[in-house]
């Protein structure tokens, strides 16, 4: 088995190499209240429309989509789309349902009866796909504490080939290889949103024949993103004797939901991965470490799994949106 020193050395090198093709998990930098007040001076906030009364707080975006789906001429897109920040698969909305019951078997049955599907369960929440028409019914179920869209994570890389190993020499990793630190005995999981072209790289000898790929998707789709393939190739160059486990969250089009990522991460853990590379990012959840995926990473870290996650690719751009009272607390 590889030593702890081996794992740490390779992990540091992998971090440096991956940053060129990775999309970030954003970090939040506190802004003084005085700066916020000055920036908002004179800004007109659009008035919120009246929301229907429900037992549990429900995202206005889900209510909007439910209202749209009630129209006679509404036809769900057969593919995977994002509307108002909600990921839709053939018209089914990816939602996070916080559960109040200790044994939500009746709620699971009700979701199925409404035409929904549960993809993962994690820390008292169900990650499901539901028809928009079911939003109001579930929001009025006494077993439901809240109903919100799942986070959406993606990768911006769109490479034409897997040949991205030119920077390996700059890391001076060869010195580690010559010292016997080449990843032997280590299982490295690559959690990503697309592994197009993996078979071709295996045939060309740029990835080992022993590589394992497993998909975690709510639907079938055409694999188009090569971001995970590029990351896997870099990791193989950095740790050529490590065992690679590739977990694809989503159908391979470069986008995945919370539930798909959770399922992929759990599989990597079950396979014995001691390092997980997850170079994906998103802005759909809290950026202070309290989000579901953040807590999942913390728990796996406590179990001895080292996560390698890039950050900073979008550090010089801005994001904005209309303010809405999502939990209706004023």
Secondary structure as GFF3:
##gff-version 3
##sequence-region A 1 330
A	DSSP	alpha_helix	4	18	.	.	.	ID=ss1
A	DSSP	alpha_helix	33	40	.	.	.	ID=ss2
A	DSSP	beta_strand	57	58	.	.	.	ID=ss3
A	DSSP	alpha_helix	60	69	.	.	.	ID=ss4
A	DSSP	beta_strand	80	83	.	.	.	ID=ss5
A	DSSP	beta_strand	86	89	.	.	.	ID=ss6
A	DSSP	beta_strand	92	99	.	.	.	ID=ss7
A	DSSP	alpha_helix	105	113	.	.	.	ID=ss8
A	DSSP	beta_strand	117	122	.	.	.	ID=ss9
A	DSSP	beta_strand	125	131	.	.	.	ID=ss10
A	DSSP	three_ten_helix	132	134	.	.	.	ID=ss11
A	DSSP	alpha_helix	135	139	.	.	.	ID=ss12
A	DSSP	beta_strand	144	149	.	.	.	ID=ss13
A	DSSP	beta_strand	152	154	.	.	.	ID=ss14
A	DSSP	three_ten_helix	168	171	.	.	.	ID=ss15
A	DSSP	alpha_helix	173	178	.	.	.	ID=ss16
A	DSSP	beta_strand	187	192	.	.	.	ID=ss17
A	DSSP	alpha_helix	198	203	.	.	.	ID=ss18
A	DSSP	beta_strand	212	216	.	.	.	ID=ss19
A	DSSP	alpha_helix	227	238	.	.	.	ID=ss20
A	DSSP	beta_strand	243	249	.	.	.	ID=ss21
A	DSSP	beta_strand	255	257	.	.	.	ID=ss22
A	DSSP	alpha_helix	258	270	.	.	.	ID=ss23
A	DSSP	beta_strand	275	277	.	.	.	ID=ss24
A	DSSP	alpha_helix	292	302	.	.	.	ID=ss25
A	DSSP	beta_strand	306	308	.	.	.	ID=ss26
###
